[in-house]
C-alpha cells in the first residue's frame, strides 16, 4: 500500500508541483541580494486636542454669536489688564477662536486698529 499523506502534506506537495522552485543559477554568477526597504526614522507624533468653549449658562441658545463676541471682548480685556504675555488669557483666546468665524475676527481686529470697534476694549 502507498503511504497516506495528511491534508497539509498533500496541499504542500501539489503546490510544489504547480510552482516549482527555480533552479539555482550557475555557480560562477552572483545572485543579487534582496533589497530591503529602508526604514525611515520614526517621527514623534504630537497629540492634538481639539476643544471648543465649555458650556456657559449665559448663552443657552443654539446661536452662539453673542457668546463669540463676549469671549472676544473678554480676551482683549484680559490682555489690557494683565498684558499680552499672560497665560490667564489663553482660555479666552481659545474660546473666541473656536466660536467665532475667521471673517468676524479679521473685521474686528481691523476695526480695533482703526479705533471704530464698538466693544469696550
Biopython code that builds the backbone (N, CA, C, O; Angstrom):
import numpy as np
from Bio.PDB.StructureBuilder import StructureBuilder

atoms = [
    (1, "UNK", "N", (0.837, -1.168, 0.000)),
    (1, "UNK", "CA", (0.000, 0.000, 0.000)),
    (1, "UNK", "C", (0.882, 1.231, 0.000)),
    (1, "UNK", "O", (1.989, 1.246, 0.539)),
    (2, "UNK", "N", (0.345, 2.256, -0.625)),
    (2, "UNK", "CA", (1.082, 3.516, -0.708)),
    (2, "UNK", "C", (0.974, 4.285, 0.606)),
    (2, "UNK", "O", (0.072, 4.048, 1.409)),
    (3, "UNK", "N", (1.883, 5.182, 0.801)),
    (3, "UNK", "CA", (1.872, 5.986, 2.024)),
    (3, "UNK", "C", (0.747, 7.011, 1.958)),
    (3, "UNK", "O", (0.499, 7.637, 0.927)),
    (4, "UNK", "N", (0.091, 7.155, 3.071)),
    (4, "UNK", "CA", (-1.001, 8.141, 3.134)),
    (4, "UNK", "C", (-0.417, 9.476, 3.571)),
    (4, "UNK", "O", (0.406, 9.534, 4.485)),
    (5, "UNK", "N", (-0.848, 10.554, 2.910)),
    (5, "UNK", "CA", (-0.401, 11.894, 3.248)),
    (5, "UNK", "C", (-1.518, 12.632, 3.978)),
    (5, "UNK", "O", (-2.701, 12.468, 3.681)),
    (6, "UNK", "N", (-1.117, 13.423, 4.912)),
    (6, "UNK", "CA", (-2.131, 14.238, 5.580)),
    (6, "UNK", "C", (-2.572, 15.331, 4.615)),
    (6, "UNK", "O", (-1.931, 15.550, 3.587)),
    (7, "UNK", "N", (-3.643, 16.003, 4.938)),
    (7, "UNK", "CA", (-4.197, 17.036, 4.071)),
    (7, "UNK", "C", (-3.176, 18.158, 3.843)),
    (7, "UNK", "O", (-3.025, 18.635, 2.718)),
    (8, "UNK", "N", (-2.490, 18.574, 4.883)),
    (8, "UNK", "CA", (-1.490, 19.647, 4.766)),
    (8, "UNK", "C", (-0.337, 19.222, 3.866)),
    (8, "UNK", "O", (0.131, 19.999, 3.033)),
    (9, "UNK", "N", (0.124, 17.964, 4.042)),
    (9, "UNK", "CA", (1.231, 17.480, 3.228)),
    (9, "UNK", "C", (0.815, 17.350, 1.775)),
    (9, "UNK", "O", (1.614, 17.612, 0.876)),
    (10, "UNK", "N", (-0.416, 16.952, 1.534)),
    (10, "UNK", "CA", (-0.910, 16.807, 0.173)),
    (10, "UNK", "C", (-0.992, 18.170, -0.510)),
    (10, "UNK", "O", (-0.624, 18.302, -1.678)),
    (11, "UNK", "N", (-1.471, 19.182, 0.210)),
    (11, "UNK", "CA", (-1.553, 20.523, -0.365)),
    (11, "UNK", "C", (-0.162, 21.066, -0.661)),
    (11, "UNK", "O", (0.042, 21.708, -1.692)),
    (12, "UNK", "N", (0.790, 20.822, 0.221)),
    (12, "UNK", "CA", (2.149, 21.299, 0.021)),
    (12, "UNK", "C", (2.773, 20.632, -1.195)),
    (12, "UNK", "O", (3.479, 21.281, -1.967)),
    (13, "UNK", "N", (2.519, 19.346, -1.369)),
    (13, "UNK", "CA", (3.082, 18.614, -2.500)),
    (13, "UNK", "C", (2.478, 19.103, -3.805)),
    (13, "UNK", "O", (3.188, 19.255, -4.799)),
    (14, "UNK", "N", (1.168, 19.353, -3.812)),
    (14, "UNK", "CA", (0.532, 19.804, -5.043)),
    (14, "UNK", "C", (0.957, 21.224, -5.400)),
    (14, "UNK", "O", (1.096, 21.542, -6.581)),
    (15, "UNK", "N", (1.163, 22.072, -4.416)),
    (15, "UNK", "CA", (1.594, 23.436, -4.719)),
    (15, "UNK", "C", (3.036, 23.437, -5.211)),
    (15, "UNK", "O", (3.409, 24.289, -6.018)),
    (16, "UNK", "N", (3.853, 22.497, -4.740)),
    (16, "UNK", "CA", (5.230, 22.399, -5.198)),
    (16, "UNK", "C", (5.269, 21.956, -6.650)),
    (16, "UNK", "O", (6.142, 22.389, -7.403)),
    (17, "UNK", "N", (4.342, 21.104, -7.055)),
    (17, "UNK", "CA", (4.281, 20.651, -8.438)),
    (17, "UNK", "C", (3.828, 21.779, -9.348)),
    (17, "UNK", "O", (4.323, 21.910, -10.467)),
    (18, "UNK", "N", (2.893, 22.592, -8.881)),
    (18, "UNK", "CA", (2.365, 23.687, -9.694)),
    (18, "UNK", "C", (3.376, 24.829, -9.797)),
    (18, "UNK", "O", (3.520, 25.423, -10.866)),
    (19, "UNK", "N", (4.058, 25.137, -8.737)),
    (19, "UNK", "CA", (5.011, 26.239, -8.700)),
    (19, "UNK", "C", (6.385, 25.708, -8.302)),
    (19, "UNK", "O", (6.785, 25.839, -7.145)),
    (20, "UNK", "N", (7.107, 25.113, -9.239)),
    (20, "UNK", "CA", (8.405, 24.564, -8.869)),
    (20, "UNK", "C", (9.385, 25.678, -8.505)),
    (20, "UNK", "O", (9.307, 26.795, -9.015)),
    (21, "UNK", "N", (10.292, 25.344, -7.624)),
    (21, "UNK", "CA", (11.316, 26.288, -7.202)),
    (21, "UNK", "C", (12.295, 26.436, -8.348)),
    (21, "UNK", "O", (12.751, 25.427, -8.887)),
    (22, "UNK", "N", (12.640, 27.668, -8.747)),
    (22, "UNK", "CA", (13.572, 27.822, -9.873)),
    (22, "UNK", "C", (14.937, 27.232, -9.517)),
    (22, "UNK", "O", (15.400, 27.300, -8.378)),
    (23, "UNK", "N", (15.553, 26.654, -10.539)),
    (23, "UNK", "CA", (16.858, 26.032, -10.319)),
    (23, "UNK", "C", (17.886, 27.109, -10.030)),
    (23, "UNK", "O", (17.792, 28.227, -10.536)),
    (24, "UNK", "N", (18.842, 26.769, -9.233)),
    (24, "UNK", "CA", (19.899, 27.715, -8.879)),
    (24, "UNK", "C", (20.682, 28.076, -10.120)),
    (24, "UNK", "O", (20.874, 27.241, -11.005)),
    (25, "UNK", "N", (21.134, 29.313, -10.192)),
    (25, "UNK", "CA", (21.898, 29.761, -11.342)),
    (25, "UNK", "C", (23.279, 29.128, -11.279)),
    (25, "UNK", "O", (23.661, 28.538, -10.268)),
    (26, "UNK", "N", (24.016, 29.256, -12.363)),
    (26, "UNK", "CA", (25.334, 28.650, -12.401)),
    (26, "UNK", "C", (26.191, 29.194, -11.278)),
    (26, "UNK", "O", (25.993, 30.324, -10.830)),
    (27, "UNK", "N", (27.119, 28.419, -10.833)),
    (27, "UNK", "CA", (27.908, 28.769, -9.664)),
    (27, "UNK", "C", (28.737, 30.021, -9.861)),
    (27, "UNK", "O", (28.995, 30.715, -8.878)),
    (28, "UNK", "N", (29.166, 30.352, -11.047)),
    (28, "UNK", "CA", (30.031, 31.495, -11.312)),
    (28, "UNK", "C", (29.295, 32.827, -11.193)),
    (28, "UNK", "O", (29.932, 33.857, -10.972)),
    (29, "UNK", "N", (28.002, 32.831, -11.330)),
    (29, "UNK", "CA", (27.246, 34.080, -11.288)),
    (29, "UNK", "C", (26.796, 34.376, -9.862)),
    (29, "UNK", "O", (26.392, 33.486, -9.114)),
    (30, "UNK", "N", (26.880, 35.660, -9.513)),
    (30, "UNK", "CA", (26.425, 36.052, -8.179)),
    (30, "UNK", "C", (24.957, 36.431, -8.255)),
    (30, "UNK", "O", (24.489, 37.025, -9.228)),
    (31, "UNK", "N", (24.271, 36.080, -7.232)),
    (31, "UNK", "CA", (22.876, 36.466, -7.170)),
    (31, "UNK", "C", (22.787, 37.823, -6.487)),
    (31, "UNK", "O", (23.500, 38.095, -5.521)),
    (32, "UNK", "N", (21.907, 38.662, -6.999)),
    (32, "UNK", "CA", (21.726, 39.992, -6.394)),
    (32, "UNK", "C", (21.032, 39.821, -5.054)),
    (32, "UNK", "O", (20.031, 39.111, -4.953)),
    (33, "UNK", "N", (21.557, 40.464, -4.033)),
    (33, "UNK", "CA", (20.896, 40.343, -2.726)),
    (33, "UNK", "C", (19.517, 41.013, -2.782)),
    (33, "UNK", "O", (19.299, 41.991, -3.497)),
    (34, "UNK", "N", (18.627, 40.460, -2.019)),
    (34, "UNK", "CA", (17.287, 41.036, -1.988)),
    (34, "UNK", "C", (17.359, 42.411, -1.354)),
    (34, "UNK", "O", (18.005, 42.606, -0.324)),
    (35, "UNK", "N", (16.685, 43.359, -1.985)),
    (35, "UNK", "CA", (16.699, 44.712, -1.461)),
    (35, "UNK", "C", (15.693, 44.821, -0.323)),
    (35, "UNK", "O", (14.533, 44.429, -0.449)),
    (36, "UNK", "N", (16.170, 45.359, 0.780)),
    (36, "UNK", "CA", (15.277, 45.568, 1.914)),
    (36, "UNK", "C", (14.844, 47.020, 1.903)),
    (36, "UNK", "O", (15.661, 47.910, 1.669)),
    (37, "UNK", "N", (13.590, 47.264, 2.151)),
    (37, "UNK", "CA", (13.144, 48.655, 2.169)),
    (37, "UNK", "C", (13.831, 49.409, 3.310)),
    (37, "UNK", "O", (13.992, 48.897, 4.418)),
    (38, "UNK", "N", (14.229, 50.642, 2.997)),
    (38, "UNK", "CA", (14.898, 51.443, 4.007)),
    (38, "UNK", "C", (13.888, 51.872, 5.055)),
    (38, "UNK", "O", (12.773, 52.285, 4.737)),
    (39, "UNK", "N", (14.292, 51.768, 6.283)),
    (39, "UNK", "CA", (13.403, 52.178, 7.359)),
    (39, "UNK", "C", (13.581, 53.659, 7.603)),
    (39, "UNK", "O", (14.692, 54.146, 7.813)),
    (40, "UNK", "N", (12.464, 54.368, 7.571)),
    (40, "UNK", "CA", (12.514, 55.793, 7.840)),
    (40, "UNK", "C", (12.494, 55.997, 9.348)),
    (40, "UNK", "O", (11.805, 55.276, 10.070)),
    (41, "UNK", "N", (13.243, 56.972, 9.814)),
    (41, "UNK", "CA", (13.218, 57.217, 11.259)),
    (41, "UNK", "C", (11.820, 57.642, 11.684)),
    (41, "UNK", "O", (11.163, 58.441, 11.018)),
    (42, "UNK", "N", (11.386, 57.092, 12.802)),
    (42, "UNK", "CA", (10.051, 57.403, 13.278)),
    (42, "UNK", "C", (10.041, 58.804, 13.859)),
    (42, "UNK", "O", (10.890, 59.165, 14.674)),
    (43, "UNK", "N", (9.058, 59.589, 13.422)),
    (43, "UNK", "CA", (8.918, 60.939, 13.935)),
    (43, "UNK", "C", (8.005, 60.912, 15.146)),
    (43, "UNK", "O", (7.103, 60.081, 15.248)),
    (44, "UNK", "N", (8.255, 61.833, 16.055)),
    (44, "UNK", "CA", (7.386, 61.917, 17.215)),
    (44, "UNK", "C", (6.033, 62.443, 16.769)),
    (44, "UNK", "O", (5.944, 63.422, 16.028)),
    (45, "UNK", "N", (5.001, 61.789, 17.222)),
    (45, "UNK", "CA", (3.659, 62.196, 16.859)),
    (45, "UNK", "C", (3.086, 63.001, 18.013)),
    (45, "UNK", "O", (2.950, 62.505, 19.131)),
    (46, "UNK", "N", (2.750, 64.264, 17.719)),
    (46, "UNK", "CA", (2.160, 65.094, 18.740)),
    (46, "UNK", "C", (0.675, 64.812, 18.808)),
    (46, "UNK", "O", (0.007, 64.663, 17.785)),
    (47, "UNK", "N", (0.179, 64.741, 20.001)),
    (47, "UNK", "CA", (-1.242, 64.530, 20.188)),
    (47, "UNK", "C", (-1.937, 65.879, 20.082)),
    (47, "UNK", "O", (-1.582, 66.829, 20.779)),
    (48, "UNK", "N", (-2.916, 65.952, 19.215)),
    (48, "UNK", "CA", (-3.657, 67.189, 19.017)),
    (48, "UNK", "C", (-5.011, 67.056, 19.674)),
    (48, "UNK", "O", (-5.772, 66.129, 19.399)),
    (49, "UNK", "N", (-5.293, 68.001, 20.547)),
    (49, "UNK", "CA", (-6.587, 68.007, 21.218)),
    (49, "UNK", "C", (-7.420, 69.131, 20.625)),
    (49, "UNK", "O", (-7.018, 70.294, 20.636)),
    (50, "UNK", "N", (-8.569, 68.770, 20.113)),
    (50, "UNK", "CA", (-9.476, 69.762, 19.557)),
    (50, "UNK", "C", (-10.554, 70.020, 20.589)),
    (50, "UNK", "O", (-11.301, 69.123, 20.980)),
    (51, "UNK", "N", (-10.613, 71.270, 21.020)),
    (51, "UNK", "CA", (-11.575, 71.638, 22.042)),
    (51, "UNK", "C", (-12.345, 72.866, 21.596)),
    (51, "UNK", "O", (-11.905, 73.601, 20.712)),
    (52, "UNK", "N", (-13.468, 73.077, 22.198)),
    (52, "UNK", "CA", (-14.223, 74.295, 21.983)),
    (52, "UNK", "C", (-14.554, 74.885, 23.342)),
    (52, "UNK", "O", (-14.232, 74.305, 24.379)),
    (53, "UNK", "N", (-15.185, 76.020, 23.328)),
    (53, "UNK", "CA", (-15.507, 76.680, 24.585)),
    (53, "UNK", "C", (-16.484, 75.821, 25.384)),
    (53, "UNK", "O", (-17.390, 75.222, 24.806)),
    (54, "UNK", "N", (-16.313, 75.755, 26.690)),
    (54, "UNK", "CA", (-17.231, 74.967, 27.511)),
    (54, "UNK", "C", (-18.605, 75.632, 27.600)),
    (54, "UNK", "O", (-18.772, 76.788, 27.211)),
    (55, "UNK", "N", (-19.564, 74.904, 28.106)),
    (55, "UNK", "CA", (-20.915, 75.425, 28.246)),
    (55, "UNK", "C", (-20.908, 76.650, 29.147)),
    (55, "UNK", "O", (-20.256, 76.672, 30.191)),
    (56, "UNK", "N", (-21.643, 77.663, 28.725)),
    (56, "UNK", "CA", (-21.789, 78.888, 29.510)),
    (56, "UNK", "C", (-23.284, 79.144, 29.661)),
    (56, "UNK", "O", (-23.968, 79.364, 28.661)),
    (57, "UNK", "N", (-23.807, 79.120, 30.881)),
    (57, "UNK", "CA", (-25.256, 79.255, 31.072)),
    (57, "UNK", "C", (-25.802, 80.614, 30.629)),
    (57, "UNK", "O", (-27.018, 80.778, 30.530)),
    (58, "UNK", "N", (-24.941, 81.578, 30.364)),
    (58, "UNK", "CA", (-25.420, 82.867, 29.866)),
    (58, "UNK", "C", (-25.855, 82.771, 28.417)),
    (58, "UNK", "O", (-26.613, 83.617, 27.941)),
    (59, "UNK", "N", (-25.385, 81.746, 27.702)),
    (59, "UNK", "CA", (-25.665, 81.602, 26.278)),
    (59, "UNK", "C", (-26.229, 80.211, 26.015)),
    (59, "UNK", "O", (-25.517, 79.322, 25.547)),
    (60, "UNK", "N", (-27.498, 80.029, 26.315)),
    (60, "UNK", "CA", (-28.097, 78.693, 26.230)),
    (60, "UNK", "C", (-28.673, 78.386, 24.854)),
    (60, "UNK", "O", (-28.944, 77.220, 24.567)),
    (61, "UNK", "N", (-28.866, 79.361, 24.007)),
    (61, "UNK", "CA", (-29.472, 79.104, 22.704)),
    (61, "UNK", "C", (-28.453, 78.538, 21.728)),
    (61, "UNK", "O", (-27.250, 78.532, 21.992)),
    (62, "UNK", "N", (-28.954, 78.069, 20.611)),
    (62, "UNK", "CA", (-28.087, 77.491, 19.597)),
    (62, "UNK", "C", (-27.199, 78.551, 18.958)),
    (62, "UNK", "O", (-26.041, 78.279, 18.643)),
    (63, "UNK", "N", (-27.726, 79.747, 18.766)),
    (63, "UNK", "CA", (-26.960, 80.827, 18.156)),
    (63, "UNK", "C", (-25.890, 81.304, 19.133)),
    (63, "UNK", "O", (-26.207, 81.831, 20.200)),
    (64, "UNK", "N", (-24.646, 81.122, 18.773)),
    (64, "UNK", "CA", (-23.532, 81.440, 19.663)),
    (64, "UNK", "C", (-22.831, 82.756, 19.305)),
    (64, "UNK", "O", (-21.697, 82.982, 19.727)),
    (65, "UNK", "N", (-23.489, 83.618, 18.535)),
    (65, "UNK", "CA", (-22.871, 84.874, 18.117)),
    (65, "UNK", "C", (-22.544, 85.760, 19.317)),
    (65, "UNK", "O", (-21.450, 86.320, 19.384)),
    (66, "UNK", "N", (-23.465, 85.897, 20.257)),
    (66, "UNK", "CA", (-23.196, 86.711, 21.443)),
    (66, "UNK", "C", (-22.078, 86.106, 22.293)),
    (66, "UNK", "O", (-21.248, 86.820, 22.856)),
    (67, "UNK", "N", (-22.078, 84.784, 22.373)),
    (67, "UNK", "CA", (-21.024, 84.097, 23.131)),
    (67, "UNK", "C", (-19.658, 84.395, 22.508)),
    (67, "UNK", "O", (-18.698, 84.689, 23.220)),
    (68, "UNK", "N", (-19.579, 84.321, 21.200)),
    (68, "UNK", "CA", (-18.349, 84.614, 20.468)),
    (68, "UNK", "C", (-17.892, 86.045, 20.751)),
    (68, "UNK", "O", (-16.734, 86.277, 21.099)),
    (69, "UNK", "N", (-18.805, 86.998, 20.601)),
    (69, "UNK", "CA", (-18.485, 88.408, 20.798)),
    (69, "UNK", "C", (-18.033, 88.672, 22.236)),
    (69, "UNK", "O", (-17.089, 89.427, 22.465)),
    (70, "UNK", "N", (-18.703, 88.055, 23.188)),
    (70, "UNK", "CA", (-18.346, 88.241, 24.595)),
    (70, "UNK", "C", (-16.955, 87.692, 24.884)),
    (70, "UNK", "O", (-16.162, 88.346, 25.561)),
    (71, "UNK", "N", (-16.651, 86.500, 24.378)),
    (71, "UNK", "CA", (-15.326, 85.905, 24.615)),
    (71, "UNK", "C", (-14.224, 86.748, 23.950)),
    (71, "UNK", "O", (-13.133, 86.893, 24.501)),
    (72, "UNK", "N", (-14.516, 87.298, 22.772)),
    (72, "UNK", "CA", (-13.551, 88.164, 22.094)),
    (72, "UNK", "C", (-13.248, 89.379, 22.976)),
    (72, "UNK", "O", (-12.087, 89.737, 23.174)),
    (73, "UNK", "N", (-14.286, 89.999, 23.496)),
    (73, "UNK", "CA", (-14.104, 91.164, 24.361)),
    (73, "UNK", "C", (-13.408, 90.786, 25.671)),
    (73, "UNK", "O", (-12.550, 91.526, 26.152)),
    (74, "UNK", "N", (-13.770, 89.642, 26.248)),
    (74, "UNK", "CA", (-13.123, 89.204, 27.486)),
    (74, "UNK", "C", (-11.631, 88.972, 27.275)),
    (74, "UNK", "O", (-10.821, 89.287, 28.146)),
    (75, "UNK", "N", (-11.269, 88.419, 26.114)),
    (75, "UNK", "CA", (-9.846, 88.206, 25.814)),
    (75, "UNK", "C", (-9.108, 89.537, 25.782)),
    (75, "UNK", "O", (-8.052, 89.672, 26.400)),
    (76, "UNK", "N", (-9.648, 90.515, 25.075)),
    (76, "UNK", "CA", (-8.964, 91.798, 24.956)),
    (76, "UNK", "C", (-8.958, 92.559, 26.286)),
    (76, "UNK", "O", (-8.034, 93.324, 26.562)),
    (77, "UNK", "N", (-9.980, 92.349, 27.099)),
    (77, "UNK", "CA", (-9.996, 92.939, 28.439)),
    (77, "UNK", "C", (-8.864, 92.328, 29.271)),
    (77, "UNK", "O", (-8.131, 93.045, 29.951)),
    (78, "UNK", "N", (-8.727, 91.018, 29.213)),
    (78, "UNK", "CA", (-7.681, 90.307, 29.952)),
    (78, "UNK", "C", (-6.299, 90.774, 29.507)),
    (78, "UNK", "O", (-5.423, 91.006, 30.340)),
    (79, "UNK", "N", (-6.103, 90.911, 28.203)),
    (79, "UNK", "CA", (-4.814, 91.360, 27.676)),
    (79, "UNK", "C", (-4.510, 92.767, 28.160)),
    (79, "UNK", "O", (-3.371, 93.077, 28.508)),
    (80, "UNK", "N", (-5.531, 93.619, 28.181)),
    (80, "UNK", "CA", (-5.323, 95.003, 28.620)),
    (80, "UNK", "C", (-4.959, 95.055, 30.102)),
    (80, "UNK", "O", (-4.113, 95.851, 30.508)),
    (81, "UNK", "N", (-5.596, 94.207, 30.908)),
    (81, "UNK", "CA", (-5.361, 94.224, 32.345)),
    (81, "UNK", "C", (-4.090, 93.490, 32.763)),
    (81, "UNK", "O", (-3.385, 93.937, 33.668)),
    (82, "UNK", "N", (-3.791, 92.357, 32.102)),
    (82, "UNK", "CA", (-2.684, 91.502, 32.551)),
    (82, "UNK", "C", (-1.494, 91.476, 31.608)),
    (82, "UNK", "O", (-0.452, 90.921, 31.955)),
    (83, "UNK", "N", (-1.623, 92.057, 30.435)),
    (83, "UNK", "CA", (-0.530, 92.061, 29.462)),
    (83, "UNK", "C", (-0.663, 90.938, 28.447)),
    (83, "UNK", "O", (-1.367, 89.954, 28.674)),
    (84, "UNK", "N", (0.022, 91.102, 27.328)),
    (84, "UNK", "CA", (-0.094, 90.137, 26.228)),
    (84, "UNK", "C", (0.551, 88.796, 26.545)),
    (84, "UNK", "O", (0.168, 87.778, 25.969)),
    (85, "UNK", "N", (1.515, 88.777, 27.446)),
    (85, "UNK", "CA", (2.227, 87.541, 27.761)),
    (85, "UNK", "C", (1.550, 86.715, 28.848)),
    (85, "UNK", "O", (2.079, 85.679, 29.250)),
    (86, "UNK", "N", (0.402, 87.150, 29.326)),
    (86, "UNK", "CA", (-0.282, 86.459, 30.419)),
    (86, "UNK", "C", (-0.865, 85.130, 29.949)),
    (86, "UNK", "O", (-1.519, 85.055, 28.908)),
    (87, "UNK", "N", (-0.619, 84.088, 30.732)),
    (87, "UNK", "CA", (-1.183, 82.779, 30.398)),
    (87, "UNK", "C", (-2.646, 82.672, 30.820)),
    (87, "UNK", "O", (-3.350, 81.753, 30.401)),
    (88, "UNK", "N", (-3.103, 83.610, 31.650)),
    (88, "UNK", "CA", (-4.508, 83.597, 32.076)),
    (88, "UNK", "C", (-5.448, 83.883, 30.904)),
    (88, "UNK", "O", (-6.612, 83.485, 30.934)),
    (89, "UNK", "N", (-4.960, 84.555, 29.897)),
    (89, "UNK", "CA", (-5.806, 84.958, 28.772)),
    (89, "UNK", "C", (-5.945, 83.863, 27.712)),
    (89, "UNK", "O", (-6.753, 84.005, 26.795)),
    (90, "UNK", "N", (-5.187, 82.788, 27.814)),
    (90, "UNK", "CA", (-5.244, 81.749, 26.779)),
    (90, "UNK", "C", (-6.606, 81.079, 26.711)),
    (90, "UNK", "O", (-7.036, 80.673, 25.632)),
    (91, "UNK", "N", (-7.296, 80.955, 27.844)),
    (91, "UNK", "CA", (-8.639, 80.365, 27.829)),
    (91, "UNK", "C", (-9.561, 81.171, 26.930)),
    (91, "UNK", "O", (-10.276, 80.608, 26.101)),
    (92, "UNK", "N", (-9.546, 82.495, 27.093)),
    (92, "UNK", "CA", (-10.423, 83.356, 26.299)),
    (92, "UNK", "C", (-10.031, 83.325, 24.825)),
    (92, "UNK", "O", (-10.892, 83.343, 23.945)),
    (93, "UNK", "N", (-8.730, 83.279, 24.565)),
    (93, "UNK", "CA", (-8.263, 83.222, 23.177)),
    (93, "UNK", "C", (-8.755, 81.947, 22.499)),
    (93, "UNK", "O", (-9.270, 81.993, 21.382)),
    (94, "UNK", "N", (-8.596, 80.815, 23.171)),
    (94, "UNK", "CA", (-9.061, 79.545, 22.596)),
    (94, "UNK", "C", (-10.573, 79.564, 22.394)),
    (94, "UNK", "O", (-11.079, 79.070, 21.386)),
    (95, "UNK", "N", (-11.287, 80.136, 23.357)),
    (95, "UNK", "CA", (-12.747, 80.157, 23.283)),
    (95, "UNK", "C", (-13.226, 80.990, 22.103)),
    (95, "UNK", "O", (-14.048, 80.525, 21.314)),
    (96, "UNK", "N", (-12.725, 82.212, 21.972)),
    (96, "UNK", "CA", (-13.241, 83.034, 20.870)),
    (96, "UNK", "C", (-12.763, 82.525, 19.518)),
    (96, "UNK", "O", (-13.475, 82.666, 18.524)),
    (97, "UNK", "N", (-11.576, 81.938, 19.461)),
    (97, "UNK", "CA", (-11.097, 81.403, 18.182)),
    (97, "UNK", "C", (-11.879, 80.179, 17.738)),
    (97, "UNK", "O", (-12.003, 79.927, 16.540)),
    (98, "UNK", "N", (-12.408, 79.415, 18.688)),
    (98, "UNK", "CA", (-13.198, 78.240, 18.310)),
    (98, "UNK", "C", (-14.650, 78.606, 18.020)),
    (98, "UNK", "O", (-15.320, 77.907, 17.260)),
    (99, "UNK", "N", (-15.145, 79.688, 18.613)),
    (99, "UNK", "CA", (-16.544, 80.067, 18.424)),
    (99, "UNK", "C", (-16.756, 81.011, 17.246)),
    (99, "UNK", "O", (-17.761, 80.906, 16.542)),
    (100, "UNK", "N", (-15.836, 81.916, 17.029)),
    (100, "UNK", "CA", (-16.038, 82.991, 16.051)),
    (100, "UNK", "C", (-15.542, 82.608, 14.662)),
    (100, "UNK", "O", (-14.494, 81.977, 14.527)),
    (101, "UNK", "N", (-16.291, 82.988, 13.630)),
    (101, "UNK", "CA", (-15.795, 82.805, 12.262)),
    (101, "UNK", "C", (-14.574, 83.696, 12.023)),
    (101, "UNK", "O", (-14.483, 84.794, 12.572)),
    (102, "UNK", "N", (-13.646, 83.220, 11.210)),
    (102, "UNK", "CA", (-12.410, 83.956, 10.944)),
    (102, "UNK", "C", (-12.682, 85.332, 10.346)),
    (102, "UNK", "O", (-11.957, 86.286, 10.627)),
    (103, "UNK", "N", (-13.725, 85.439, 9.522)),
    (103, "UNK", "CA", (-14.048, 86.723, 8.897)),
    (103, "UNK", "C", (-14.406, 87.766, 9.951)),
    (103, "UNK", "O", (-14.009, 88.926, 9.839)),
    (104, "UNK", "N", (-15.151, 87.358, 10.968)),
    (104, "UNK", "CA", (-15.526, 88.279, 12.036)),
    (104, "UNK", "C", (-14.292, 88.755, 12.794)),
    (104, "UNK", "O", (-14.145, 89.943, 13.080)),
    (105, "UNK", "N", (-13.413, 87.816, 13.113)),
    (105, "UNK", "CA", (-12.207, 88.165, 13.870)),
    (105, "UNK", "C", (-11.358, 89.157, 13.086)),
    (105, "UNK", "O", (-10.869, 90.142, 13.639)),
    (106, "UNK", "N", (-11.184, 88.887, 11.776)),
    (106, "UNK", "CA", (-10.406, 89.802, 10.939)),
    (106, "UNK", "C", (-11.041, 91.189, 10.931)),
    (106, "UNK", "O", (-10.351, 92.198, 11.078)),
    (107, "UNK", "N", (-12.357, 91.231, 10.759)),
    (107, "UNK", "CA", (-13.076, 92.505, 10.725)),
    (107, "UNK", "C", (-12.913, 93.251, 12.054)),
    (107, "UNK", "O", (-12.622, 94.447, 12.059)),
    (108, "UNK", "N", (-13.097, 92.559, 13.166)),
    (108, "UNK", "CA", (-12.987, 93.183, 14.478)),
    (108, "UNK", "C", (-11.565, 93.677, 14.743)),
    (108, "UNK", "O", (-11.375, 94.751, 15.313)),
    (109, "UNK", "N", (-10.574, 92.898, 14.331)),
    (109, "UNK", "CA", (-9.185, 93.333, 14.506)),
    (109, "UNK", "C", (-8.896, 94.600, 13.701)),
    (109, "UNK", "O", (-8.218, 95.507, 14.183)),
    (110, "UNK", "N", (-9.414, 94.656, 12.470)),
    (110, "UNK", "CA", (-9.244, 95.860, 11.649)),
    (110, "UNK", "C", (-9.945, 97.055, 12.298)),
    (110, "UNK", "O", (-9.402, 98.159, 12.323)),
    (111, "UNK", "N", (-11.156, 96.829, 12.824)),
    (111, "UNK", "CA", (-11.892, 97.908, 13.483)),
    (111, "UNK", "C", (-11.164, 98.376, 14.746)),
    (111, "UNK", "O", (-11.150, 99.571, 15.042)),
    (112, "UNK", "N", (-10.566, 97.454, 15.487)),
    (112, "UNK", "CA", (-9.823, 97.839, 16.690)),
    (112, "UNK", "C", (-8.618, 98.695, 16.319)),
    (112, "UNK", "O", (-8.309, 99.671, 17.002)),
    (113, "UNK", "N", (-7.934, 98.323, 15.227)),
    (113, "UNK", "CA", (-6.782, 99.101, 14.779)),
    (113, "UNK", "C", (-7.199, 100.494, 14.321)),
    (113, "UNK", "O", (-6.484, 101.470, 14.549)),
    (114, "UNK", "N", (-8.364, 100.583, 13.671)),
    (114, "UNK", "CA", (-8.852, 101.871, 13.170)),
    (114, "UNK", "C", (-9.525, 102.695, 14.265)),
    (114, "UNK", "O", (-9.788, 103.883, 14.079)),
    (115, "UNK", "N", (-9.802, 102.066, 15.404)),
    (115, "UNK", "CA", (-10.462, 102.768, 16.501)),
    (115, "UNK", "C", (-11.962, 102.853, 16.364)),
    (115, "UNK", "O", (-12.595, 103.671, 17.031)),
    (116, "UNK", "N", (-12.556, 102.019, 15.505)),
    (116, "UNK", "CA", (-14.003, 102.055, 15.287)),
    (116, "UNK", "C", (-14.720, 100.841, 15.847)),
    (116, "UNK", "O", (-15.909, 100.657, 15.585)),
    (117, "UNK", "N", (-14.027, 100.012, 16.610)),
    (117, "UNK", "CA", (-14.647, 98.811, 17.160)),
    (117, "UNK", "C", (-15.646, 99.214, 18.235)),
    (117, "UNK", "O", (-15.310, 99.994, 19.126)),
    (118, "UNK", "N", (-16.889, 98.686, 18.167)),
    (118, "UNK", "CA", (-17.917, 99.095, 19.116)),
    (118, "UNK", "C", (-17.744, 98.515, 20.522)),
    (118, "UNK", "O", (-18.433, 98.942, 21.449)),
    (119, "UNK", "N", (-16.846, 97.560, 20.696)),
    (119, "UNK", "CA", (-16.636, 96.962, 22.019)),
    (119, "UNK", "C", (-15.903, 97.898, 22.948)),
    (119, "UNK", "O", (-15.350, 98.917, 22.534)),
    (120, "UNK", "N", (-15.910, 97.533, 24.201)),
    (120, "UNK", "CA", (-15.302, 98.362, 25.238)),
    (120, "UNK", "C", (-13.777, 98.342, 25.185)),
    (120, "UNK", "O", (-13.139, 99.329, 25.552)),
    (121, "UNK", "N", (-13.183, 97.238, 24.736)),
    (121, "UNK", "CA", (-11.728, 97.104, 24.807)),
    (121, "UNK", "C", (-11.133, 97.077, 23.436)),
    (121, "UNK", "O", (-9.915, 96.969, 23.293)),
]
sb = StructureBuilder()
sb.init_structure("model")
sb.init_model(0)
sb.init_chain("A")
sb.init_seg("    ")
for serial, (resi, resn, name, xyz) in enumerate(atoms, 1):
    if name == "N":
        sb.init_residue(resn, " ", resi, " ")
    sb.init_atom(name, np.array(xyz, "f"), 0.0, 1.0, " ", f" {name:<3s}", serial, name[0])
structure = sb.get_structure()
